[in-house]
């Protein structure tokens, strides 16, 4: 439908300019069913960029004004690719010149599932893959030829909700254009935070690079463990890139990394005994997640910020016996959560708003006494927990029932 509408608009634009625009359209370019290339420079130093511009500033746009444009306007102004290939492979050369860059918004709303950029690409412009909601994999360079990538633009993968992996084959980490790693200028913002796969010999270089320190939780090497869709590096589950709805986390995993399962359609997750940490937003927005389980003798000690936030189908949750910290908003927005089992007697903190929005939380089964629960530090915003019906010493009661 997008492409059909685009072609209709093209015909209309060929007849008359669109009123109110500060630039003229180039009829025949708006559809962009083939990649658009722009020659930069002259002579031997000239090279091509995919799209019409390298940056929004060059197009006399900014992050606000560009969003006011229609798709057709973006196509005309920025040279957006509008093809229908599932796999797009950008060539290393075009008309005898190297392809060295991907411009701003060059693949905006692209339908491709996979995009491969050549080893010659040195920069990827801001929001280059904006809202490519079918995109699963991006590769820059190759294991054989390496990669010349030097710079990732602001919000490069913004809105790529299905993006699982980004392969970067350069020896050195590219610069990251961002004002604040936690806001919308982050190149990976508004995605599920894909695993960034790098060459084995580059892995430690990336981890020690100051610009990449905020992304270290989802870095992995080529030799990382890839089993049943689980990408694991040094005991950290970096990303779940699989398709199964029921997931048995690998025994080798000790940490569930930040955003590892974020917004995935998993329904059940079974954790190994050796798991020690569930990271920040690791299951955020898993709206189909109904339950999670722990093996006996669970080593889990911390549940991270917003770890299970917005898991609206979750109806039962367990806090294992060694957990000491339940961080801010760990279960916030779990609107279906009605039963909670607290098996730990060593909890130091329930931080702020852990159960905010858990309006149907009814029963809390606590392994200890009311006096022991009173020793926990429970911070503000946890009224839903305190208002629930508590069943004290529940294990003792179960054991007694079993004996009878």
C-alpha positions in Angstrom: 0.0 0.0 0.0 2.8 2.4 0.9 4.5 1.8 -2.5 1.2 2.2 -4.4 0.4 5.4 -2.7 3.9 6.6 -3.4 3.6 6.0 -7.1 0.2 7.8 -7.3 1.8 10.8 -5.5 4.6 10.7 -8.0 2.2 11.1 -10.9 0.5 14.0 -9.2 3.8 15.7 -8.4 4.9 15.4 -12.0 1.9 17.6 -12.9 2.2 20.3 -10.2 4.5 21.1 -7.3 3.1 20.4 -3.9 2.0 23.7 -2.3 3.8 24.9 0.8 7.1 23.0 0.2 10.4 24.9 0.3 12.0 22.5 -2.1 11.2 21.1 -5.5 10.5 17.5 -6.2 12.3 15.4 -8.8 9.5 13.3 -10.5 10.7 9.8 -11.0 12.8 9.8 -7.9 10.1 9.7 -5.3 9.3 6.0 -5.8 13.0 5.0 -5.3 12.4 1.4 -6.1 16.1 1.2 -6.7 18.8 2.5 -4.3 19.5 6.2 -4.7 23.2 7.2 -4.9 24.6 10.7 -4.5 28.2 11.5 -5.7 30.2 13.4 -3.1 33.4 15.3 -4.1 35.3 15.3 -7.3 38.1 13.5 -9.1 39.8 10.5 -7.5 38.5 11.5 -4.1 34.9 11.3 -5.1 32.6 8.6 -3.6 29.0 7.7 -3.4 26.5 7.9 -0.5 23.3 5.8 -0.4 20.5 8.4 -0.3 20.7 12.1 -1.1 22.4 13.5 1.9 24.8 12.5 4.7 23.1 14.4 7.5 19.7 16.1 8.1 21.5 19.4 8.4 22.6 19.1 4.8 19.0 18.7 3.8 18.1 21.8 5.9 16.2 19.6 8.3 16.4 18.7 11.9 15.0 15.9 14.1 11.8 17.9 14.6 11.1 19.2 11.0 11.9 15.9 9.4 9.2 14.2 11.3 6.7 16.7 9.9 7.3 15.4 6.4 5.2 12.6 4.8 6.9 9.5 3.5 6.7 10.9 -0.1 8.4 14.1 1.0 11.2 12.2 2.8 11.7 10.1 -0.3 12.1 13.1 -2.5 14.2 15.1 -0.1 16.4 12.4 1.3 16.4 9.7 -1.4 14.7 7.0 0.7 14.9 3.5 -0.7 11.4 2.1 -1.5 12.2 -1.3 -2.9 10.6 -4.6 -1.8 13.6 -6.9 -1.5 13.8 -9.0 1.7 17.5 -8.8 1.6 19.2 -5.7 0.4 22.9 -5.9 -0.5 24.6 -2.5 -1.1 27.5 -2.8 -3.6 31.0 -1.7 -2.7 31.1 0.4 -5.9 28.7 2.4 -8.0 29.7 3.6 -11.5 33.3 3.0 -10.7 33.4 4.9 -7.4 33.4 3.4 -3.9 30.2 3.6 -1.8 31.5 5.1 1.5 28.3 6.1 3.3 24.7 5.6 4.1 22.8 8.9 4.3 20.2 10.1 6.8 16.9 8.2 6.6 18.3 6.3 3.5 16.3 3.2 4.4 13.4 4.8 6.2 10.4 2.4 6.5 12.3 -0.2 4.4 10.5 -3.6 4.2 13.7 -5.6 4.1 14.5 -8.2 6.7 18.2 -8.1 6.1 20.6 -5.4 4.9 24.2 -5.9 4.0 26.6 -3.0 3.7 30.0 -3.3 2.0 33.4 -3.1 3.6 33.9 0.3 2.0 31.2 2.1 4.1 32.8 4.5 6.5 29.7 6.1 8.1 26.0 5.5 8.6 23.9 8.6 8.8 21.4 9.6 11.5 18.2 7.6 11.6 19.4 5.7 8.5 17.2 2.7 9.3 14.4 4.6 11.0 11.2 2.5 11.5 12.4 -0.5 9.5 10.0 -2.7 11.5 10.8 -5.9 9.5 14.5 -5.6 9.8 16.1 -8.5 11.7 19.8 -8.4 10.7 22.3 -5.8 9.6 25.9 -6.6 8.5 28.6 -4.1 7.9 31.6 -5.5 6.0 32.5 -9.2 6.1 34.8 -11.6 8.0 37.0 -11.8 4.9 37.3 -8.2 4.0 36.7 -6.4 7.3 35.0 -3.1 7.5 36.0 0.6 7.2 33.1 1.8 9.4 34.1 4.8 11.5 30.9 6.4 12.6 27.4 5.5 13.6 24.9 8.3 13.4 22.3 9.4 16.0 19.4 7.0 16.4 20.7 4.9 13.5 18.3 2.0 14.3 15.5 3.9 15.8 12.2 2.0 15.6 13.7 -1.2 14.3 11.5 -3.2 16.7 12.5 -6.7 15.3 16.2 -6.1 14.9 18.1 -9.0 16.5 21.7 -8.7 15.4 24.1 -6.2 14.0 27.4 -7.6 12.7 30.4 -5.1 12.7 33.5 -6.5 11.1 35.8 -3.6 11.7 38.9 -3.9 13.8 38.1 -0.8 15.8 34.8 0.4 17.2 33.1 3.2 15.3 32.4 6.5 16.9 28.9 6.8 18.3 27.1 10.1 17.5 24.9 10.6 20.6 24.2 13.4 23.0 23.1 11.1 25.8 23.3 7.3 25.7 19.9 7.0 27.5 17.9 9.3 25.3 16.6 9.2 21.7 20.0 10.1 20.2 21.3 6.7 21.1 21.9 4.8 17.8 20.0 1.8 19.1 17.2 3.7 20.8 13.6 2.5 20.5 14.7 -1.0 19.4 15.0 -4.2 21.4 18.7 -3.5 21.7 20.2 -5.9 19.2 23.2 -8.0 20.0 26.2 -6.3 18.4 28.5 -9.1 17.0 32.1 -8.2 16.5 35.3 -10.0 15.5 36.8 -12.2 18.2 40.0 -10.1 18.3 37.9 -6.9 18.5 35.7 -7.9 21.4 37.9 -6.6 24.2 38.7 -3.4 22.2 35.0 -2.6 22.0 34.4 -3.3 25.7 37.2 -1.1 26.7 36.2 1.8 24.4 34.6 4.6 26.3 32.1 5.4 23.6 30.9 1.7 23.7 30.8 1.2 27.5 27.1 1.8 27.7 26.5 -0.9 25.1 28.8 -3.5 26.7 25.9 -5.5 27.9 24.9 -6.5 24.4 28.3 -6.9 22.8 29.2 -10.4 21.7 32.0 -12.0 19.7 31.7 -14.3 16.7 32.7 -17.2 18.9 30.0 -16.5 21.4 27.5 -19.2 22.2 24.5 -19.3 19.8 22.1 -22.0 21.0 18.4 -22.1 20.4 18.4 -18.4 19.6 20.4 -17.5 22.7 23.5 -15.3 22.2 25.7 -15.8 25.2 29.1 -14.2 26.0 31.0 -14.9 29.2 27.9 -16.2 31.0 25.8 -13.2 30.0 22.7 -13.8 27.8 23.2 -10.9 25.5 20.1 -11.4 23.4 17.4 -13.8 22.7 17.1 -13.9 18.9 15.0 -17.1 18.7 11.4 -17.8 17.8 10.3 -20.3 20.4 7.7 -19.0 22.9 8.9 -21.3 25.7 12.6 -20.8 26.5 14.9 -22.9 28.7 17.8 -20.5 29.5 21.1 -22.2 29.0 22.8 -23.6 32.1 25.9 -21.5 31.4 24.0 -18.3 31.8 24.7 -16.4 35.1 23.3 -13.0 34.0 20.3 -12.0 31.8 21.6 -8.9 30.1 19.8 -5.6 29.7 17.0 -5.7 27.2 17.8 -9.4 26.3 14.2 -10.4 25.9 12.6 -7.0 25.6 9.3 -7.0 23.7 9.8 -10.6 22.5 6.7 -12.8 22.3 7.9 -15.4 24.8 5.2 -17.0 27.0 7.3 -19.0 29.5 11.0 -18.8 30.6 12.7 -21.4 32.7 15.9 -20.1 34.5 18.9 -22.3 35.5 20.0 -22.6 39.1 23.2 -20.7 38.5 21.5 -17.5 37.3 22.6 -14.7 39.6 21.1 -11.5 38.0 18.2 -10.5 35.9 19.2 -7.3 34.3 17.5 -4.0 33.6 14.5 -4.2 31.3 15.5 -7.7 30.4 11.8 -8.7 29.9 10.3 -5.3 29.5 7.1 -5.3 27.5 6.9 -9.1 27.0 3.2 -8.9 26.9 2.6 -12.7 26.3 4.8 -13.8 29.2 2.6 -15.8 31.5 5.1 -17.4 33.9 8.7 -17.9 34.7 10.3 -20.7 36.8 13.5 -21.3 38.8 15.3 -24.5 39.4 15.9 -25.6 43.0 18.8 -23.9 44.8 18.5 -20.8 42.7 21.4 -18.4 43.1 19.5 -15.3 42.0 20.3 -12.3 44.1 19.1 -9.3 42.2 16.1 -8.4 40.0 16.9 -5.3 38.0 15.1 -2.1 37.2 12.0 -2.7 35.2 13.0 -6.3 34.6 9.5 -7.5 34.1 7.7 -4.1 33.7 4.7 -4.2 31.4 4.5 -8.0 31.2 0.7 -7.7 31.2 -0.1 -11.4 31.0 2.2 -12.4 33.9 -0.1 -13.8 36.6 2.3 -15.4 39.1 5.8 -14.3 40.1 8.4 -15.9 42.4 11.2 -14.2 44.3 13.8 -17.0 45.1 15.4 -17.6 48.4 18.7 -15.7 47.9 17.3 -12.5 46.4 18.5 -9.4 48.2 17.4 -6.6 46.0 14.3 -6.0 43.9 15.0 -2.9 42.0 12.7 0.1 40.9 9.7 -0.9 38.9 10.7 -4.5 38.6 7.1 -5.6 38.2 5.4 -2.3 37.5 2.6 -2.4 35.0 2.1 -6.2 35.4 -1.6 -5.7 35.3 -2.5 -9.4 35.4 -0.2 -10.2 38.4 -2.5 -11.6 41.1 -0.1 -14.0 43.0 3.4 -13.4 44.4 5.6 -15.9 46.2 8.4 -14.4 48.3 10.8 -17.2 49.2 13.6 -14.9 50.4 14.3 -14.0 54.0 17.3 -11.8 53.1 15.7 -9.1 51.0 17.4 -5.8 51.8 15.3 -3.5 49.6 12.1 -3.4 47.6 13.0 -0.2 45.8 10.6 2.4 44.4 7.4 1.5 42.5 8.2 -2.2 42.3 4.5 -3.1 42.0 3.1 0.1 40.7 0.0 -0.6 38.6 -0.3 -4.2 39.8 -3.9 -3.5 40.7 -5.1 -7.1 40.9 -2.3 -8.3 43.2 -4.3 -10.3 45.7 -2.3 -13.0 47.5 1.3 -12.8 48.7 2.8 -16.1 50.0 5.8 -15.3 52.3 8.1 -18.0 53.5 8.6 -16.2 56.9 6.7 -14.5 59.6 5.0 -11.1 59.7 7.9 -9.9 62.0 10.5 -11.0 59.5 8.7 -9.2 56.6 8.7 -6.1 58.7 12.5 -6.1 58.6 12.5 -5.5 54.9 13.0 -1.9 53.7 10.1 -1.2 51.4 10.3 2.1 49.6 7.5 4.4 48.4 5.2 3.3 45.6 4.7 -0.2 46.8 1.2 0.2 48.3 -0.2 -2.7 46.1 2.2 -5.1 47.8 1.4 -3.9 51.3 -2.4 -4.0 50.6 -2.4 -7.6 49.4 -3.5 -10.6 51.5 -0.4 -12.2 53.1 -0.1 -15.9 53.8 2.7 -16.2 56.4 5.0 -19.1 56.8 3.5 -20.7 53.7 6.1 -23.4 53.3 5.7 -24.6 56.8 1.9 -24.9 56.2 2.6 -26.8 53.0 5.0 -29.2 54.8 2.5 -29.8 57.5 -0.2 -30.6 55.0 2.1 -33.0 53.2 2.9 -34.8 56.5 -0.8 -35.2 57.3 
